Amino acid sequence: MSTNKKKVLIVGPIHEHGMALLEGRDDITVEVIDTLDPEVIKRHAADAHGIGVRVAQINRLVIDNAPNLQVVSRHGVGYDSVDQDALTERKIPLCIAPRSNAPSVAEQAMMFMLVHAKQMHVLDPMVRANTWNRRSEVEAFDLAGRTLLICGLGRIGSRLAKRALAFDMKVFGYDPYIDPEKIRAMGVEPVADFHTVLGECHMVSVHCPRNKETIGLIGKKEFDALPAGALVINCARGGIVDEPALLDAVKSGHLVGAGLDVFDVEPAMDHPFFGEKNILMTPHSAGMSLEARQRSSYQTVENILAVFDGTLDPDVVVNKEVLG
C-alpha cells in the first residue's frame, strides 16, 4: 500500500531523546536496525528518505540503492564511515552532530592527563595489594606549570584548552584553519608549525579529523622532538598518531605513556599496546557519556527532520557544496 510518509532508517539504536522526536511526527515511519553488515543496511535503506547512523558504514552501494534518499545524519562528529563523494554527487547533505560530544571528549582527554600526572593507574593497585610502603617509588606530578600542545582547536580542542588553562597549564594551539587571533582569544598561544614548540611540550593532545593531511601527523619524528617524560593523547581518530612509533617511544622510556580512545583498527584485538601499563586505553567511548548520547541522538534526528522541513542549519552540513 502506498504512503506519503517519509521513512527514516536508524542504523544502530540511539537514545530515547532522539527517538522521541521521530515518534512525535505522524508524517514519518521509523525503522531501527542494529547491524554493521552493508548488505543488510542496503536492503533496509532501499526505501529510506533519511538515514541516521552511529558507527556502521554507509557506502556507495547503500547510497546508490536508495533512490529516495535526502539526507544522511551521523550520530557524532566523525564522518569517515560515510561515502561523502557518493552523497555529494547526488546533492544529498551529510550532516553531523557538532553539539553532541565535545564536552565529553574534552573531559576524556583531561582525564588521561590527570590519571597519568597523579599515577592513578599505579597507586590504586598499591592500595588494593596493601603495598603502601612502595608509594615513594611512584613519581606523580602536577599539571600546573606544564605545557600542553593541542592539535586542532575546534569544538573539542577549544574546550580542552579551557580546561587545561583552569589547571594553570601553558597551552600551545595548532590549527591552520582557525585565525590566530581567535586562538589567542582562547588564552592559547597559536603556532603556525607545531614542530617548532615540541621541545617545550610535556603533553600533546590531538583533536582533528582523520584525512590525508593528518594521517601520521604525530610519529617518530615528533616523539623524538618531545622532551623525555612527555605524554601523548589521541581521542580523535586512529591513524593520526603512528601506533608502532608510539609503542617504541613508550617502551624505550622516552614517553611516560599515552592515553588512547581510538585505534587504527577497531575493535583493537590482541594489540601490542596491551602489554604496556602506561598506555591507557578506552574503547572509542569518550563520546558515549549519558549526556553525549542524549545530545547526539537528538541532533542526529533533528538534522534529518530539518532536511524534510527545509530548515537545515548549514553549520551541521559537511559537504556544504550541496546546499543551494
C-alpha positions as CSV (number, residue, x, y, z in Angstrom):
1,M,0.0,0.0,0.0
2,S,1.4,3.4,-1.0
3,T,2.0,6.0,1.7
4,N,3.0,9.7,1.7
5,K,5.0,9.2,4.8
6,K,8.8,9.5,4.7
7,K,10.9,6.7,6.1
8,V,13.8,7.2,8.5
9,L,16.2,4.4,8.9
10,I,18.2,4.4,12.2
11,V,21.3,2.2,11.9
12,G,22.3,1.3,15.4
13,P,20.0,2.1,18.4
14,I,20.0,5.6,19.6
15,H,19.0,7.2,22.9
16,E,15.3,7.8,23.6
17,H,15.7,11.6,23.4
18,G,16.2,11.3,19.7
19,M,13.6,8.6,19.1
20,A,11.0,10.8,20.9
21,L,11.5,13.4,18.1
22,L,10.6,10.8,15.5
23,E,7.8,9.3,17.4
24,G,6.2,12.8,17.7
25,R,5.8,13.0,13.9
26,D,2.8,11.4,12.2
27,D,4.3,12.0,8.7
28,I,7.2,9.7,9.3
29,T,7.8,5.9,9.6
30,V,10.8,4.7,11.6
31,E,12.8,1.5,11.3
32,V,15.7,0.7,13.6
33,I,18.3,-1.9,12.7
34,D,21.3,-3.0,14.7
35,T,23.9,-4.3,12.2
36,L,27.2,-3.5,10.6
37,D,26.5,-5.6,7.5
38,P,26.4,-3.3,4.5
39,E,24.2,-5.8,2.6
40,V,21.6,-5.7,5.3
41,I,21.8,-1.9,5.5
42,K,21.5,-1.6,1.7
43,R,18.3,-3.7,1.8
44,H,16.7,-1.7,4.6
45,A,17.8,1.6,3.1
46,A,16.3,1.0,-0.3
47,D,13.1,2.9,0.5
48,A,14.6,5.3,3.1
49,H,14.3,9.1,2.8
50,G,16.7,9.7,5.7
51,I,19.4,7.6,7.4
52,G,20.7,8.2,10.9
53,V,23.8,6.2,11.6
54,R,26.0,5.5,14.6
55,V,29.1,3.5,13.7
56,A,28.1,1.5,10.7
57,Q,29.5,2.3,7.2
58,I,27.1,3.9,4.7
59,N,28.9,3.1,1.5
60,R,28.3,3.9,-2.1
61,L,26.3,0.8,-2.7
62,V,23.9,1.7,0.1
63,I,23.5,5.2,-1.2
64,D,23.1,4.3,-4.9
65,N,20.5,1.7,-3.9
66,A,18.3,4.4,-2.1
67,P,16.6,6.5,-4.8
68,N,14.5,8.5,-2.3
69,L,17.4,9.4,0.0
70,Q,17.5,13.0,1.1
71,V,19.9,13.1,4.0
72,V,22.4,11.0,6.0
73,S,23.0,12.2,9.6
74,R,25.9,10.9,11.7
75,H,25.5,10.3,15.4
76,G,28.6,12.3,16.3
77,V,31.1,14.5,14.5
78,G,33.3,11.9,12.6
79,Y,32.1,11.1,9.1
80,D,34.9,8.9,7.6
81,S,32.5,5.9,7.7
82,V,30.1,7.6,5.2
83,D,30.9,7.9,1.5
84,Q,30.8,11.7,1.2
85,D,31.6,11.7,-2.5
86,A,28.6,9.5,-3.3
87,L,26.3,11.7,-1.4
88,T,27.7,14.9,-2.9
89,E,27.2,13.5,-6.4
90,R,23.5,13.3,-5.7
91,K,23.4,16.6,-3.8
92,I,22.5,14.8,-0.6
93,P,23.7,16.5,2.6
94,L,25.9,14.7,5.0
95,C,25.1,16.0,8.5
96,I,26.9,15.7,11.8
97,A,26.0,16.4,15.4
98,P,28.6,19.1,16.4
99,R,26.8,19.9,19.7
100,S,26.9,16.3,20.8
101,N,30.1,15.1,22.3
102,A,32.6,18.0,22.5
103,P,32.4,18.4,26.3
104,S,32.6,14.6,26.9
105,V,35.7,14.1,24.7
106,A,37.4,17.1,26.1
107,E,36.9,15.7,29.6
108,Q,38.2,12.3,28.5
109,A,41.5,13.9,27.3
110,M,41.7,15.8,30.6
111,M,41.1,12.5,32.4
112,F,44.0,10.9,30.6
113,M,46.3,13.8,31.6
114,L,45.2,13.7,35.3
115,V,45.5,9.9,35.6
116,H,49.0,10.0,34.3
117,A,50.0,13.0,36.3
118,K,48.7,11.6,39.5
119,Q,49.7,8.0,38.6
120,M,46.3,6.7,39.5
121,H,46.8,3.5,37.5
122,V,49.8,2.7,39.6
123,L,48.7,3.9,43.0
124,D,45.2,2.3,43.0
125,P,46.7,-1.3,42.8
126,M,49.1,-0.5,45.6
127,V,46.2,0.2,48.0
128,R,44.4,-3.0,46.9
129,A,47.6,-5.0,47.4
130,N,48.5,-3.4,50.7
131,T,51.8,-2.2,49.4
132,W,51.7,1.4,50.7
133,N,55.3,1.2,51.6
134,R,56.1,1.4,47.9
135,R,54.3,4.7,47.3
136,S,57.6,6.6,47.4
137,E,58.7,4.8,44.3
138,V,55.9,6.5,42.3
139,E,56.6,9.9,40.9
140,A,53.4,11.8,40.4
141,F,53.5,15.3,39.1
142,D,51.3,18.5,38.8
143,L,49.7,19.7,35.7
144,A,50.2,23.3,36.9
145,G,53.2,24.8,35.1
146,R,53.2,22.1,32.4
147,T,52.9,22.8,28.7
148,L,50.2,21.3,26.5
149,L,50.1,21.3,22.7
150,I,46.6,20.9,21.2
151,C,46.5,19.9,17.5
152,G,43.0,21.0,16.4
153,L,41.2,23.8,18.2
154,G,37.6,23.2,17.0
155,R,34.7,22.2,19.3
156,I,36.7,19.7,21.3
157,G,40.2,21.2,21.3
158,S,39.0,24.6,22.3
159,R,37.1,23.1,25.3
160,L,40.2,21.1,26.3
161,A,42.2,24.3,26.2
162,K,39.7,26.0,28.6
163,R,40.1,23.1,31.0
164,A,43.9,23.0,30.8
165,L,44.1,26.7,31.4
166,A,42.0,26.2,34.5
167,F,44.7,23.9,35.8
168,D,47.3,26.6,35.2
169,M,48.9,24.9,32.2
170,K,50.5,26.8,29.3
171,V,48.8,25.9,26.1
172,F,50.0,26.0,22.5
173,G,47.5,25.6,19.8
174,Y,48.0,24.4,16.2
175,D,45.1,24.7,13.8
176,P,45.8,26.1,10.3
177,Y,42.1,26.6,9.7
178,I,41.5,29.0,12.6
179,D,42.6,32.6,12.7
180,P,45.5,33.1,15.1
181,E,43.7,35.9,16.8
182,K,40.8,33.7,17.6
183,I,43.2,31.2,19.1
184,R,44.8,34.0,21.2
185,A,41.3,34.9,22.4
186,M,41.0,31.4,23.9
187,G,44.1,32.2,26.0
188,V,46.1,29.9,23.8
189,E,49.4,30.7,22.0
190,P,49.0,29.9,18.3
191,V,51.8,28.2,16.4
192,A,52.0,28.0,12.6
193,D,54.2,25.0,12.8
194,F,53.8,22.8,15.9
195,H,57.2,21.2,15.3
196,T,58.9,24.4,16.5
197,V,57.5,24.0,20.0
198,L,57.6,20.3,20.5
199,G,60.7,20.5,22.6
200,E,58.8,22.6,25.2
201,C,55.7,20.4,25.4
202,H,55.1,18.0,28.2
203,M,51.8,16.8,26.6
204,V,50.3,16.6,23.2
205,S,46.6,16.0,22.5
206,V,45.2,15.7,19.0
207,H,41.6,16.8,18.2
208,C,41.5,16.9,14.4
209,P,39.7,14.8,11.8
210,R,41.4,11.9,10.1
211,N,42.2,12.8,6.5
212,K,45.2,12.9,4.1
213,E,46.7,15.9,6.0
214,T,46.5,14.3,9.4
215,I,47.3,10.6,9.0
216,G,50.6,10.0,10.8
217,L,50.6,13.6,12.0
218,I,52.3,12.6,15.2
219,G,55.0,9.9,14.6
220,K,58.6,9.0,15.3
221,K,60.0,12.4,14.3
222,E,57.6,14.2,16.6
223,F,58.1,11.7,19.5
224,D,61.9,12.2,19.3
225,A,61.4,16.0,19.4
226,L,59.4,15.9,22.6
227,P,61.2,16.1,25.9
228,A,61.7,12.9,27.9
229,G,58.7,12.0,30.0
230,A,56.1,13.6,27.7
231,L,52.6,12.2,27.3
232,V,50.6,11.8,24.0
233,I,46.8,11.6,23.9
234,N,44.6,10.7,21.0
235,C,40.8,11.0,21.4
236,A,40.2,11.9,17.8
237,R,40.7,9.1,15.2
238,G,43.0,6.2,14.8
239,G,45.9,6.7,12.5
240,I,46.6,10.4,13.4
241,V,49.2,9.1,15.9
242,D,51.6,6.5,14.5
243,E,50.9,3.4,16.6
244,P,54.2,1.4,16.1
245,A,56.2,4.6,16.7
246,L,54.2,5.3,19.8
247,L,54.8,1.8,21.1
248,D,58.6,2.2,20.6
249,A,58.7,5.6,22.3
250,V,56.9,4.2,25.3
251,K,58.9,1.0,25.6
252,S,62.1,3.0,25.3
253,G,61.0,5.1,28.2
254,H,61.2,8.3,26.2
255,L,57.5,8.9,26.6
256,V,56.0,8.4,30.1
257,G,52.9,7.0,28.4
258,A,49.9,7.6,26.3
259,G,46.1,7.9,26.5
260,L,44.1,6.5,23.6
261,D,40.4,6.3,22.9
262,V,40.9,5.4,19.2
263,F,42.9,2.9,17.2
264,D,44.0,2.2,13.6
265,V,41.8,-0.9,13.6
266,E,38.7,-1.1,15.8
267,P,38.0,-3.0,17.8
268,A,41.6,-3.4,18.9
269,M,42.3,-7.1,19.3
270,D,45.5,-8.6,20.8
271,H,47.1,-5.2,20.4
272,P,50.8,-4.7,21.3
273,F,49.7,-1.8,23.5
274,F,48.0,-4.3,25.8
275,G,51.4,-5.2,27.3
276,E,52.2,-1.6,28.3
277,K,50.6,-0.5,31.6
278,N,51.5,3.2,30.8
279,I,49.4,3.2,27.7
280,L,45.9,3.8,29.0
281,M,43.1,2.9,26.7
282,T,39.3,3.2,26.3
283,P,37.2,1.5,23.6
284,H,36.3,4.6,21.5
285,S,33.9,5.6,24.2
286,A,34.9,9.2,25.0
287,G,31.8,10.5,23.3
288,M,29.5,7.9,24.9
289,S,28.6,9.6,28.2
290,L,24.9,9.8,29.1
291,E,24.8,13.5,28.1
292,A,26.7,12.9,24.9
293,R,24.3,10.1,23.8
294,Q,21.3,12.3,24.6
295,R,22.7,15.2,22.6
296,S,23.9,13.0,19.8
297,S,20.6,11.2,19.3
298,Y,18.6,14.5,19.4
299,Q,20.7,16.3,16.9
300,T,21.0,13.3,14.6
301,V,17.2,13.2,14.3
302,E,16.9,17.0,14.4
303,N,19.1,17.2,11.3
304,I,17.0,14.6,9.3
305,L,13.8,16.4,10.2
306,A,15.3,19.8,9.3
307,V,16.1,18.5,5.8
308,F,12.5,17.3,5.4
309,D,11.1,20.6,6.7
310,G,13.5,22.9,4.8
311,T,15.1,24.3,7.9
312,L,18.6,22.7,7.8
313,D,21.4,24.6,9.6
314,P,24.3,24.9,7.1
315,D,26.7,24.6,10.1
316,V,25.9,20.9,10.6
317,V,26.5,20.0,6.9
318,V,29.9,18.5,6.0
319,N,29.5,18.8,2.2
320,K,28.3,22.3,2.0
321,E,28.6,22.4,-1.8
322,V,25.3,20.5,-2.0
323,L,23.4,23.4,-0.4
324,G,21.5,25.6,-2.9
